[in-house]
Amino acid sequence: MRVGIVGYSGQEFDHDMGRVLVCQAFDALPKCKTIEIVSGLTRLGIPAIAYEEAVKRGWKTVGIACSKAFEYECFPVDETIIVGDDWGDESQTFLNSVDWLIRIGGGKQSHEEARLAQLQGKKLLEFELAAQLASC
């Protein structure tokens, strides 16, 4: 079973709460012999937390992103798939590759991917997580 994870990457948010929500989402998944966690390759925000938790659970990790992801620190995933040069170019490949989608917070692209996943009949888990304002 392949599970996509979308959510905050560069935005500020409560990382402890983000980790709690990732664990709750993972615990809610059906028990399967093999689970692969698919996200946006970077070692930022919710994707990083999801990858870390997946490794702890012995699950395979997959990164699907555009080439701009290499401008950031990337998580050492088991499989990397690069699609296009701009953010969003990878969205359809990402959605086509997953059976489930988990959204934890996130901006416009995360919400759009969740909407499209639902239209495509994917299983969807969504959790709201407030972004935090940067402190002065």
N, C-alpha and C positions, 0 to 999 in steps of 0.2 A: 504494500500500500504506500503510495506517495502522497505526502502531506505538504502543501505549500504554506509558508508563513509570510505574512506581510504585516507591516506596522512601522512605527517610528524608526528612522535610521539616524538622521542628523539632528533632529529636534531634541530638546531637553525634555525629560520625563522622569518619573520616579522609577529608577532601575530596580529597586527591591520589589515594588509592586509589579513591574513588568515581568520579573522572574517568577513571582507567584502565579501570575496569569498564564505564563508559558507552561508552567508545571501543571496547572489546573487543566489547561487545554490538552496537553499530552496525556494526562491521566484519564480524560474523557474519551480518548480515541478507542475504537474497538481493538481488542487484543489480536494481533496478527503476528505471524511468524517473522515476516520482514517488514520493517517500516523504514522509509527514506524520508528525510526532512529536506525540503527544497525551499531555498530562499534566494536572496539577491547577492550572494557571494561576499559582500563586505563584512568586515568585523565591526559593525556599528549597530547600536540600538537593539531593537527586538530581534532582528536576524542573528546577531552575535549571541544573544542570550539563548535563542532557540538552537543554534548550532552547538553551543556549549552543553546544553541539557541533552541534546541528541547523542553527543559523544558519551556522556555519562551513562546513558541508557543502552549504549552499544548499537545505536542506529546509524545507518549510512547517511552521509550529508552530501547534498548536491547544490551547486551554485549556478543559477541562471541569471545572467546580467548582460548589459551592453558593455562595450569596451571601456567606457568611462569608469567602470568599477575599479579598474586597475590604477586609477588615480588615488585610491584609498587603500588602507590596509585591508587585505582580504583574508578570510578565514581559510585554513587549510582543509578544504572540503575533499571528499573522495572523488567527486566528479565535477568538472567545470564545463559549462556550456555558454559560449558568448554569441549573442545575437545583436547585430547592428552596432551603431556608434552612439546613439542618444538614448537617454532614460526613456523607458516606455517601449522601445523597439522590441524588447524581450517579452513583453506582457503576454502576448498570445501564445508564444512557445511555452512560457511558464505555466499558463492556465491549462494548456493542452496536456501538460506532462503530469498534472496532479489529479488525485481522486478526491481529496479533501482540501479545503482552504481554511486557515485560521487567520483572522485579522485581529491584531491587538493594537488599538489606537490607530495612528497613521494619518497621513494627509490625503490629498486628492487622489493620487495614484492607488494607494491602498484601498480606499473606498470604492474606486472604480473597478479594481480587480475583484473585489468582493461582490460587487453588483453583477459583473460579467460571469463570475463563477456560479452565482445563484441562477442566472439565466441559462447557463449551460447544464444545470442540474447537478452541480457538484455539491457534496456535503459541505456545509459552512458553519463554522463556529466564530462568533464575533464577540469581542470584549472591548469595552470603552476604557480608555486610559487617557487622562488629561495631559496635554502638553504643559510644560512649566515655562514661565517667563524667565529669561536669563536675568541673573542678578547683576546689579551695578558694581 
